[in-house]
Amino acid sequence: MLQEKTVFLSFNSQEDLDSKACQFIMERAELAIREKGSFLIVLSGGTTPVNVYKLLAKEQINFEKWHIYFGDERCFPLNHLERNSNIAGSIWLSKVNIPKTNIFIIPAELGNIDGSLSYEKILDKNKPFDLVMLGLGEDGHIASLFPNQKWDNSKQVISVSNSPKAPSHRISLTPSRLSNTEEVLFLISGKNKSYAFNQWKEGNDLPASLISAKNKISIMSYDLI
Ligand code: 6PG
């Protein structure tokens, strides 16, 4: 079931969605920095957010107070091109003035178990995120939390060893940690996501249904039927 405070924004083109998402993120950052002196954002993996990251890389703003976390990571070697942190790093984070000490990469090169234990120590459970970005898989997964799988929601970070989306070994934040945030932003594009999205809206038990936020969940979509 969708959380009460959910806002739907449907766009007529991917470009419009990307542009609005970029503006939305910058507005949240400005607000958080004004109120708390920093902006803690969790980046989503996959391909949907790539153009938003590229747009953010072009923004002439001060990124110094941005603190970057990741919702999940694929267990590949450190410099593997398909690591979510390398995707965001190559097209955005390496091109702006975010201090390296403000980028908290999930150490997936340690393996799913050691990497998850290490990231668990890095995250401060008493420090809510300001914005968590998430995508939606065709099967309704979010981050590396897949349908019909179990995980210890008392933790902030878990190891995954049977991901149906390659690679099988991953590290993911839990639904409870992803929900410990002021706001959530879902970016969902493509007819191939429609079934999962409608299942979620109709209240079916999907990982996406486990996500909540202190203030609001925004769902920006394009080309869902
Ligand atoms: C990953 C992501 C995953 C992704 C969805 C949607 O590691 O692949 O964390 O959760 O967000 O699978 O992926 P697309 O945006 O590529 O459709």
Boltz pocket constraint, residues with backbone or C-beta under 6 A from the ligand:
constraints:
  - pocket:
      binder: B
      contacts: [[A, 44], [A, 45], [A, 46], [A, 47], [A, 48], [A, 49], [A, 72], [A, 73], [A, 74], [A, 84], [A, 134], [A, 135], [A, 136], [A, 137], [A, 138], [A, 141], [A, 142], [A, 143], [A, 144], [A, 165], [A, 187], [A, 189]]
      max_distance: 6.0
